[in-house]
Amino acid sequence: MPELQRLRPDHARALLAFERENRAYFALSISDRGDDYFAHFAVRHQNLLTEQDSGLSHFHVLVDDSGAVLGRVNLFGVTDGSAELGYRIAERSAGQGLATAAVRRICVLAAADYGLTTLRAVTTLDNAGSRAVLTRTGFISTGDVQLNGRPGLRFVRDLRRALNDSALDGEGG
């Protein structure tokens, strides 16, 4: 069973492999990170860890038993008990419920460990999978948004129920 882990320095190699292997797949639904991202990955990874240490963001990887990264689930723009949620799952792992399980888990972590009360997310209208994940995990659409010139939706999730929901599901925090 894949495990959601807080981003650490030793995730760098597996995370870079994940991003390279899935670059074209991710570019179908979100903006490409660009060549500079890959050329300077080590510096970027260290910057993310520094940002995480400051409490401005909480970065996570979904890893399998071998340590390979199957996905990312990130909370960024942390302020006033709120954060933006972003996630991506490897092409080979898509459609297996991993995103839904990881987002449910991050909602519990956000409330229990990070003291957040609200998460926000956005996705394009043509990303049916992402919209389904958000809906299944308790996010509510709050309006339209443009993402890189593409129509999308804005979502919000009240986390005050996240801890109670996880206890009912037997998930625990």
N, C-alpha and C positions, 0 to 999 in steps of 0.2 A: 504494500500500500504506500503510495507516495506521501512524503512528509513535507509540511510547510515549515521552512526554516528561515529565521532572521538572517539577512545577508551578512556574510562574514568575508574576511580577506581570502580564505581558502576556497571560496566559491568562484573566484575570478576565471580560472581556466574553463570550468564546466559552463559557466554563464556565457563566456565568449563563444564557445562551441555552439551553444543553444542559439545565440543570436545569429551567428553565421549560417547555421543549418536552416534556419527558418526565415531568413531575410526576405526572400522573394514571397513566401507565404504571407508574412506579416504585411508586406507592402500592398497586398490586395485589399486590405481593409483599413490600414492606417498609414500615415506618412513614413517613408523610408528614413532610417536614421542617418543615412549618408556615409560615404567612405571615411570621413574624418572620425566618426564614432568608432569604427573598427581600428583605424590606424593609431588612435590614442586611447584604446580601451583601458589600459592599466591605470592611467591618470584619471580617467572618468570613474573607474571602479573605486579608486581611493577617495575621490571627491564625494561619491555617494555615501561611503562609509563615514566620512567626516560630517556630511549633512545629517546622516542618521544619528550620529553621536550627539549632535546639537539638538535633536528632538524635532527638527523641522520636517522630517520624513521618516517613514518606517518601510524598509525594503525587505522583500521576502522572495525566496525561491522555492519552488515545488520540486523536490528531488526524489528519484527512485532509489531502490536499494543499492545500486552501484554508484550513486552520487551524481548521476547524469541529471541535468536540469530539464524538467518537463514543462515548466512554466514560471512565470513571475507574477507576483501580486504585490502591488505597491500602494502605500498611502503617502501622499505628498501634499504640500501646502497646508501643513498642520497649523491651525490657528483657532483660538477661541472654542476648543472642543470639537472642531470639525476638520475634515480632510477630504481630499480628492482621491478616489479609488481608480487605479489602473491595473489591468491584468492582460496577460497574453499566455496562450498555451501552445506548445509545439504542435506542428501539423500532424505528426504521427500519433499524438495523444488527443487530438480534438475529437469531440463527439462521444467521449467516454464518461462525462460527468465530472471531470477533474476541475474545471473552472467553477462549476456550481459548488462543489465541496470546498474548494479553496476560498471562494468568496464567503461562504457561510463561516468558515473558520476565521477568516480575517475580521469579520464583523464581531465575533466573540473576542478576539485579541484586541481589536480596536477599543472595545468597551472596557474589558477587564484589565488589560495590561497597559494600554496607552491613555485611558481616561477620556476617550472620545465619545461624543453623544450623537454625532451626525456624520454620515459619509455622503459625498456627492460623486456622480459619475456621468460621463457622456459617451454616446456611441452614435455611429452613423445609422441612418434608416436602413441601409442595405446590409447591415451586420445583424442579421436575424439571430444568430447564435448568441451574441453579446447581449442583445435586448432580452432574450429568453433567460439568460443567466441572471441578469439584474432583476427581472420580474420574479423569478423563482426564489430569489434570496431576499425578497421583501423591499426592494427598491420601487419607488413610485415615480412615474414620469411627471415632470413638472413643467415641461414646455419644450419648444423647439430651439435648436441651436445650429449654427453653421460650423463645420469642422473641416478646415482646409478647403472651403468652397463646396462642401458636400452637406446636404441636409442631415440633421441628426436630432437626437433627443437628449434632454438633460434629465437626470434622475437624482433622487435623494432617498436616504435610508435613515430612519430614526433608530439609533442604537440602544435606546433605553430599554427596549424589549429583547435585545440580543442575548443577554445573559439568561433571561427566563426562557427564551426559545431554545437555547442550547441545552439547558437542564431538561427540558421536555424531550428533546431529541436524544438525550443520553450522551451528548457531545462533551459537555463540561468545558470549563475555561481554563 
